[in-house]
Amino acid sequence: MRYSESTEENLRKEVEELKRQLMEQKALIDGPAGPAGPAHAGKIWHPSSITIWALFLGIIVLIVFAFFAGYVPLQKRMATIRADAQEQEQSLPRVEVIQVGRGSNNTELQLPGNIQAVTEAPILARADGYIAHRLVDIGDRVRAGQTLAEIEAPELDQQIRQARATLEQAQASLDQALANQQQGKANEELARITADRWKELTAKGVAPRQENDLYQAQYAAQVANGQALAKAVGAARSNVAATEANLARLNEVQNYRTVKAPFDGVITLRNVDVGVLVNSGNTLLFRIAQTGALRLYLNVPQTYASAVRPGQQARLSVSNLPGRQFTGTVARTSNALDPASRTLLVEVGLPNPDGALLPGMYAQVDLSSPRKNAPLMIPDDALIVRADGPQVAMVRTDNTVHLQKIEIGRDYGDRLEVMNGLEDGATIIANPGDTAREGAKVQTVPSLQKPPR
């Protein structure tokens, strides 16, 4: 600017010098004539058009020269200043920032689970023998009490006949013991009467005392014999009861030769065929399951255990039925965490009227529920884990970095809940790196990543 002002001052001086020269020329023309020179008194000097255009062009040249001499250097200096400022600005690290916001008003919880039948039971053989008839196969729907198979067991028939004969023998022994008991009672009564008579005779001095003692001893022996006969009758009756129980057991086993369905369901496994030898209690014949209503088991991590309660609605989907959702209800929880996995076992009741779901399926369960106070959410990439605890790189209004300690809540995989340490609307670095140092100056740009919700 000083250079431009000096140029304008020189221009003014040159204009004044030109004016002075014009005045001197005019004085030279008018001076010698004066009053004494009448020859030149009528002549007045006027500059020619060439002189005027020359002066005009000279002034324009001076103005253009002054413009280029002042404005161009000024623009160069301004361009240099802008370049320095831009270079300084570009030298700051560029970081992507996001605004911290609150999450969704629903608690999002999605976990895998296994579908099982509400009631499922293996059907084992209760009688030894061979499969004579097999009446059902896998996939067949059966009713409670329906015959599934028949077992041929000739040895069991022989055991039943033997048990009946043994029962008859025991009954005969009981009858004999009862007869002996009646005879013993009669002998005991006779011995009592005789002993009483001899006791009276001995008291009157008619009979000798020795014979009285003999009859008294016989009476005591008959009493003891009667007690023994009563015990024999009891033993015979117990033997009859044992024999009857064995016969009843064999008859019950005989009923097991006809294998029946314990409840309504579908045959999910058939393990035998006609002619196969089966052993009581060891051979698995069929497996039956109820599929009209299913149950689903899933393991809820400790972080979400308090968010699951009985009666809560659950939505699930399976991979082989895309676009279709099923609705169930949390039936019960174990109310205790597995110490090995720190998870809570949850059972979800699931109606299955159309049979679309099958036992053994793998499903994704959504246990989302509404919540009153939605927590602050940050992306998982924004978390800085250091020795003094979890932190985030917060950017102040003066574009300086501040490492803020936070308290982490639930981990959703791609986003985290912040329970303490941040405020709604705070600006944090989306993916802090080595530039995330306390007090570092940064250049912020909005992140293309959407704030987590």
C-alpha positions in Angstrom: 0.0 0.0 0.0 2.9 2.4 0.7 4.3 1.7 -2.7 1.0 2.5 -4.3 0.7 5.8 -2.4 4.2 7.0 -3.5 3.3 6.2 -7.1 0.2 8.3 -7.0 2.2 11.2 -5.4 4.8 11.0 -8.2 2.0 11.1 -10.7 0.5 14.2 -9.1 3.9 15.9 -9.2 4.4 15.1 -12.9 0.9 16.5 -13.6 1.8 19.7 -11.8 5.1 19.9 -13.7 3.3 19.6 -17.0 0.9 22.3 -15.9 3.8 24.6 -14.9 5.5 24.0 -18.3 2.3 24.9 -20.1 2.1 28.1 -18.1 5.7 29.0 -18.9 5.1 28.4 -22.6 2.0 30.6 -22.5 4.0 33.3 -20.7 6.7 33.1 -23.4 4.1 33.6 -26.1 2.3 36.5 -24.4 5.3 38.2 -22.7 7.4 39.7 -25.6 4.4 41.3 -27.3 3.0 43.2 -24.2 1.8 46.7 -24.8 4.7 47.4 -26.9 4.3 44.6 -29.4 1.1 45.1 -31.3 2.2 42.6 -33.8 1.6 39.7 -31.5 -1.2 41.2 -29.4 -4.0 39.3 -31.3 -2.4 35.8 -31.2 -3.4 33.3 -28.5 -1.7 29.9 -28.2 -3.9 26.8 -28.1 -2.4 23.3 -27.7 -2.8 21.0 -30.7 -4.9 17.8 -30.7 -1.7 15.8 -30.9 -0.5 17.5 -27.7 -3.8 16.8 -25.9 -3.8 13.1 -27.0 -0.2 12.8 -26.0 -1.0 14.1 -22.6 -4.0 11.9 -22.3 -2.1 8.8 -23.3 0.7 9.7 -20.9 -1.8 10.0 -18.0 -3.4 6.6 -19.0 0.1 5.0 -19.2 0.9 6.4 -15.7 -2.4 5.1 -14.3 -1.9 1.6 -15.8 1.7 1.6 -14.5 0.5 2.6 -11.1 -2.2 -0.1 -11.2 0.3 -2.9 -12.0 2.9 -1.4 -9.7 0.5 -1.5 -6.7 -2.4 -3.9 -7.2 -0.5 -6.8 -8.7 2.0 -7.1 -5.8 -0.9 -6.7 -3.4 -2.7 -9.7 -5.0 0.4 -11.7 -5.0 0.9 -11.0 -1.3 -2.8 -12.0 -0.6 -2.4 -15.2 -2.6 0.8 -16.0 -0.6 -1.0 -15.4 2.7 -4.0 -17.6 1.6 -1.6 -20.3 0.4 0.2 -20.2 3.8 -3.1 -20.4 5.7 -4.3 -23.3 3.5 -1.1 -25.1 3.9 -1.2 -24.6 7.7 -4.8 -25.8 7.7 -4.0 -28.8 5.6 -1.1 -29.7 7.8 -3.6 -30.5 10.7 -4.7 -34.1 10.9 -8.2 -34.7 9.4 -10.5 -36.8 11.6 -14.1 -37.9 11.0 -16.4 -37.0 13.8 -20.0 -38.0 14.8 -22.5 -36.7 17.2 -23.3 -38.8 20.2 -27.1 -39.7 20.4 -29.4 -41.9 22.3 -30.3 -45.4 21.1 -33.6 -46.9 20.2 -36.5 -46.9 22.6 -36.5 -50.7 22.4 -34.0 -53.0 24.0 -32.6 -55.0 21.1 -31.7 -58.6 21.9 -31.3 -61.3 19.3 -29.9 -64.7 20.2 -29.8 -68.2 18.6 -32.0 -70.9 20.0 -32.8 -74.6 19.6 -36.4 -75.8 19.0 -37.5 -78.9 20.8 -40.8 -80.7 21.2 -42.8 -80.0 24.3 -43.2 -83.7 25.1 -40.8 -86.3 23.6 -40.4 -89.9 24.8 -38.4 -92.9 23.7 -40.5 -96.2 23.4 -38.5 -99.1 24.8 -39.3 -102.8 24.8 -40.7 -104.1 28.2 -40.9 -107.7 27.1 -38.2 -110.1 25.7 -39.0 -111.6 22.3 -39.3 -110.9 18.6 -41.1 -108.2 16.7 -44.2 -109.9 15.3 -45.9 -106.9 13.7 -44.7 -103.3 13.2 -47.7 -101.0 12.5 -46.1 -97.5 12.2 -43.1 -95.8 10.7 -41.3 -92.5 11.0 -43.5 -89.5 10.2 -46.8 -91.2 11.1 -49.1 -89.4 13.5 -50.5 -91.5 16.2 -53.1 -91.2 18.9 -52.7 -92.1 22.6 -53.2 -95.8 23.1 -52.7 -96.7 19.5 -50.9 -100.0 18.9 -47.4 -99.4 17.4 -46.0 -103.0 17.4 -46.6 -106.5 18.7 -43.9 -108.7 20.4 -43.9 -112.5 20.2 -42.7 -113.9 23.5 -43.4 -117.7 24.0 -41.1 -117.9 27.0 -43.3 -115.4 28.8 -46.3 -117.6 28.2 -44.5 -120.5 29.9 -43.5 -118.3 32.8 -47.2 -117.3 33.3 -48.3 -121.0 33.3 -45.5 -121.8 35.8 -46.6 -118.9 38.0 -50.2 -120.1 38.0 -49.2 -123.6 39.0 -47.0 -122.2 41.7 -49.9 -120.1 42.9 -52.1 -123.2 43.1 -49.4 -125.1 45.0 -49.1 -122.2 47.5 -52.9 -122.0 47.9 -52.9 -125.8 48.7 -50.2 -125.3 51.2 -52.2 -122.5 52.8 -55.3 -124.7 53.0 -53.2 -127.5 54.7 -51.8 -125.0 57.2 -55.3 -123.8 58.0 -56.4 -127.4 58.6 -53.4 -128.1 60.8 -54.3 -124.9 62.7 -57.8 -126.0 63.3 -56.6 -129.4 64.5 -54.1 -127.7 66.8 -56.8 -125.5 68.2 -58.9 -128.6 69.0 -56.0 -130.4 70.7 -55.2 -127.2 72.6 -58.8 -127.0 73.9 -58.8 -130.7 74.9 -55.5 -130.2 76.8 -56.9 -127.2 78.5 -60.0 -129.0 79.8 -57.9 -132.0 81.0 -55.4 -129.7 82.7 -58.2 -127.9 84.5 -59.8 -131.1 85.7 -56.5 -132.5 87.1 -55.8 -129.2 88.7 -59.1 -129.4 90.7 -58.6 -133.0 91.6 -55.1 -132.3 92.8 -56.4 -129.3 94.9 -58.9 -131.7 96.6 -56.1 -134.3 97.2 -57.7 -136.9 95.1 -55.1 -137.0 92.2 -51.3 -137.0 92.7 -49.5 -133.8 91.9 -47.1 -135.4 89.4 -49.9 -136.3 87.0 -51.3 -132.8 87.4 -48.0 -131.4 86.4 -47.9 -133.7 83.4 -51.3 -132.5 82.1 -50.4 -128.9 82.7 -47.2 -129.3 80.6 -49.2 -131.0 77.8 -51.6 -128.0 77.8 -48.7 -125.6 77.6 -47.2 -127.6 74.7 -50.5 -127.5 72.8 -50.6 -123.7 73.3 -47.2 -123.4 71.8 -48.1 -125.7 69.0 -51.1 -123.6 68.2 -48.9 -120.5 68.0 -46.5 -122.3 65.6 -49.5 -123.4 63.4 -50.7 -119.8 63.3 -47.2 -118.7 62.1 -47.3 -121.5 59.5 -50.6 -120.2 58.3 -49.2 -116.6 58.0 -46.2 -117.9 56.1 -48.4 -119.8 53.7 -50.5 -116.8 53.1 -47.4 -114.7 52.4 -46.2 -117.3 50.0 -49.6 -117.2 48.2 -49.4 -113.3 48.1 -45.9 -113.5 46.6 -47.0 -116.0 44.0 -50.0 -113.9 43.1 -47.8 -110.8 42.8 -45.4 -112.7 40.5 -48.3 -113.8 38.4 -49.7 -110.3 38.2 -46.2 -109.0 37.1 -46.0 -111.6 34.4 -49.5 -110.7 33.2 -48.5 -107.0 33.2 -45.4 -107.9 31.1 -47.7 -109.9 28.9 -49.6 -106.7 28.2 -46.4 -105.0 27.2 -46.1 -107.4 24.3 -48.5 -104.9 22.6 -46.5 -101.6 22.3 -48.9 -98.6 22.5 -48.4 -94.8 22.1 -48.3 -93.0 25.4 -49.7 -89.7 24.0 -50.8 -88.1 20.7 -47.8 -87.2 18.6 -45.6 -88.1 15.6 -43.1 -90.9 15.2 -39.7 -89.3 14.9 -37.6 -92.4 15.1 -38.2 -96.1 14.1 -35.4 -98.4 15.3 -36.7 -101.9 14.7 -38.4 -104.0 12.0 -40.3 -107.3 11.9 -38.2 -110.3 13.3 -35.8 -108.2 15.3 -35.0 -109.6 18.8 -35.7 -107.1 21.5 -34.7 -107.1 25.2 -36.7 -105.7 28.0 -35.5 -102.2 29.0 -32.6 -102.1 26.5 -34.0 -102.0 23.0 -35.2 -98.6 21.7 -38.3 -99.3 19.5 -39.6 -95.8 18.6 -39.3 -92.2 19.6 -42.5 -90.1 19.7 -42.9 -86.3 20.0 -45.7 -83.8 20.3 -45.2 -81.1 17.6 -48.5 -79.1 18.0 -46.7 -77.0 20.5 -42.9 -76.6 20.7 -40.5 -75.1 23.1 -37.3 -73.2 22.4 -34.2 -73.0 24.6 -31.7 -70.2 24.4 -28.9 -68.9 26.6 -29.0 -65.2 27.5 -25.7 -63.5 28.5 -25.4 -62.1 32.0 -25.6 -58.5 30.6 -29.1 -59.1 29.3 -30.4 -61.5 32.0 -32.4 -58.8 33.9 -34.2 -57.8 30.6 -35.8 -61.2 30.2 -38.9 -62.1 32.2 -41.7 -64.7 32.0 -44.6 -63.6 29.9 -42.4 -61.5 27.6 -43.2 -61.8 23.9 -40.5 -63.4 21.6 -40.3 -63.3 17.8 -38.3 -65.9 16.0 -37.3 -66.7 12.4 -35.7 -69.7 10.8 -33.4 -69.7 7.8 -35.4 -72.2 5.7 -38.6 -70.0 6.0 -37.4 -66.6 4.9 -39.7 -63.7 5.5 -41.9 -65.5 8.0 -41.9 -64.8 11.7 -43.3 -66.8 14.5 -44.5 -65.5 17.9 -43.9 -67.2 21.2 -43.9 -66.3 24.9 -41.2 -66.7 27.5 -42.5 -69.5 29.7 -39.8 -69.7 32.4 -36.2 -69.0 33.2 -33.7 -71.0 35.2 -33.3 -68.0 37.7 -29.7 -68.9 37.9 -26.6 -68.4 35.7 -24.6 -71.2 34.4 -21.2 -70.7 36.1 -19.3 -72.1 33.1 -20.8 -69.8 30.5 -22.4 -67.0 32.7 -25.7 -67.4 30.8 -29.3 -67.6 31.8 -31.3 -70.6 30.4 -34.6 -69.3 29.0 -37.5 -71.5 27.7 -39.9 -70.0 25.1 -43.3 -71.6 24.5 -44.1 -71.7 20.8 -47.5 -72.7 19.2 -47.1 -74.7 16.0 -50.6 -75.4 14.7 -49.6 -75.8 11.1 -46.5 -77.9 11.8 -44.2 -75.5 9.9 -41.6 -75.7 12.7 -39.9 -79.0 13.4 -38.1 -80.1 16.5 -34.3 -79.7 16.2 -34.5 -76.5 14.1 -32.0 -73.6 14.7 -33.7 -70.3 15.1 -32.9 -66.6 15.7 -34.9 -65.2 18.6 -35.8 -61.5 19.0 -36.5 -60.6 22.6 -36.6 -56.8 22.0 -38.7 -54.9 24.6 -39.6 -51.2 25.2 -37.6 -49.2 27.6 -38.1 -45.7 29.2 -34.7 -44.2 29.2 -32.7 -45.0 26.1 -28.9 -44.9 26.7 -26.3 -43.1 24.7 -24.8 -45.1 21.9 -21.4 -45.0 20.2 -19.9 -47.1 17.4 -17.6 -49.8 18.6 -14.7 -48.3 16.5 -14.9 -45.1 18.6 -13.9 -47.0 21.8 -10.3 -46.6 23.1 -9.2 -49.3 25.5 -6.2 -48.4 27.6 -4.7 -49.2 31.0 -6.8 -46.6 32.8 -10.1 -47.8 31.4 -12.3 -47.4 28.3 -12.2 -43.9 26.7 -13.4 -41.9 23.7 -11.7 -39.1 21.8 -14.0 -36.1 22.3 -13.4 -33.0 20.2 -13.9 -29.6 22.0 -15.2 -26.4 20.4 -11.6 -25.2 19.7 -10.9 -28.4 17.7 -8.7 -29.9 20.4 -8.9 -33.6 21.5 -9.9 -34.6 25.0 -9.7 -38.3 26.1 -12.9 -38.8 28.0 -13.3 -41.8 30.3 -16.7 -43.6 30.0 -18.6 -46.4 31.5 -19.7 -49.1 29.1 -23.1 -50.9 29.3 -24.3 -53.5 26.8 -22.3 -54.5 23.9 -24.3 -55.0 20.7 -21.3 -55.9 18.5 -21.2 -52.9 16.2 -22.3 -50.4 18.9 -21.9 -49.9 22.6 -24.1 -48.4 25.3 -22.5 -45.6 27.3 -23.8 -45.4 30.9 -21.7 -42.5 32.2 -19.1 -40.1 31.0 -20.7 -38.5 27.9 -23.6 -36.2 27.2 -26.1 -36.2 24.4 -24.8 -34.3 21.4 -21.1 -34.6 22.3 -18.7 -34.7 19.3 -16.4 -37.7 19.2 -13.9 -39.1 16.7 -15.5 -42.0 14.9 -12.3 -44.0 14.4 -9.5 -42.6 16.6 -5.9 -43.6 15.7 -2.5 -42.2 16.7 -3.8 -38.7 16.3 -6.1 -39.2 19.3 -3.8 -37.5 21.9 -4.8 -35.3 24.7 -4.8 -31.6 23.6 -3.9 -32.4 19.9 -5.2 -30.0 17.3 -7.3 -31.6 14.6 -9.4 -30.7 11.6 -12.8 -32.2 11.8 -15.0 -33.5 8.9 -18.4 -35.1 9.3 -18.3 -38.9 9.2 -20.3 -40.7 6.5 -21.2 -43.3 9.1 -24.6 -42.8 10.6 -24.8 -42.4 14.4 -25.7 -45.7 16.1 -29.2 -46.1 17.3 
